[in-house]
Amino acid sequence: MRTTDRVLINKIIIYFMIVIMGMLIENTAVFLHVHKLDDGTIIQHAHPYNKTNDSGPYKSHHHTNTAFLFFQNLGLLFLVAFLTYALIVFVKPVKYLYRIIPKNISAYIITYKGRAPPVL
């Protein structure tokens, strides 16, 4: 892949992540609400829902435990995606390691030429 293509793809991904982050912030600002579970646990999360019929402090629409877990960890999903992308883009593999090993081995062989191997 050419360098210009890689730079363009990186810019597109970065702009896409900025838009997604803005949407997450907007979702939290507009749709944040609280549920009270049967055991008394209070859960706060955000997702689009119809607010016209729910005026109380605790909202009455219901979720499964999986939905609660998803809404609670949605911000973490974005963070993990961002860190994974940053690791892929900014961490470069070591390319010079294969050049060091043959030099070290040849220096070892030249230095200890003519000696028998140790007895185990």
N, C-alpha and C positions, 0 to 999 in steps of 0.2 A: 504494500500500500504506500502510495506517495505521501510525502510529508504534508503537502497542502490538503490532501483528502483527510488525513488524520486530524489536522488542526480544525478543519471544517466539522468533522464528526464530533470532536471534543466540544466545540462551541455549541453545536446543536444539543448535545447531551446536557451541557451546563445550563443552557437556557431552559430546556425542558425541566430540569430539576428545580430551577428557580420558580418556574410557573407552578409546579406541583407543590413546592413549599408555600407559595402564596395562597394556593387553594386550601391547603391544610390550615393555615392561619385564619383564612376567611371562614372556613367551616367551623373552627373552634369559636371564633368571635360571634358568629350568627346562630349556630345550632347547639351550643353547649347547654346541657340539661342534666338533671339528677334523677336517679331512680332509687327507691327504697325497696330492698328485697324482703322476702318473708321473714328472714332471720334477723332483720334490723340493719343489715349492711347497707351503706349508702354508696352508690357508684355514680361517678360523674364521667360523662363522655359526650362526644359530639358527632352528630350525623344529621343529614337532612330529614325532616319529618314535618307533619302537618301540625302547626302550633295553634290552630284556631279552636280546637275542642279541649285543649289542655292548658288551663290557666293556673292550676295548683302548683305548689312548690315541687312536688314529686310527680313525674310524668307517668301516665297510665299505660302507654303502649309497652308491649312486652318483648323481650329478647330471650334467645337461648343463651346458655353459658358460653358457647362458642362465639356468638355475636358479641357478648360483653368482652371476651378476651381479645377479639379482633379490634374492636373500637378502642380498647385501652392501649393496645400496642401498635396502633397505626403510625404514630410518630417514630417509634423505634424502627419500624420497617423502613421508613425513609432514611433514618440515620444509618442503618446497616447498608442500604443501597448506596448512599453517598460515600461511606468509608470504603466499600468494596471497589467502587469506581475510582476513588482516589488512589488506592493501592495498585490497581491495574495500570493507571496512567502514569503515576509518579515514581513508582518503585521500578528501577531498571535492573534486569538480571546481570549478574557478574559474567562478563565475557572474557576476561583475561585469565581466569583460573586455569584453563587448559594449557596455557603457555608457561605457567610457572612450574607445573609438575614435571615435565620432561627435563627442564634445566636442573631441578633439584635431584632428580634420579640420576642424570648423567654425572653431576658433580659427585654424588655419593659413589657411583661405580668407579670413577677415575681416582678418587681419593683412596679407596680401599681395594685397589686392584691387587690381585695375587693372594689375598687372605682367604682362608677357608671359612665357611659359615660356622656360626657357633653350634656347639653340640647341645641338643635339647635334653 
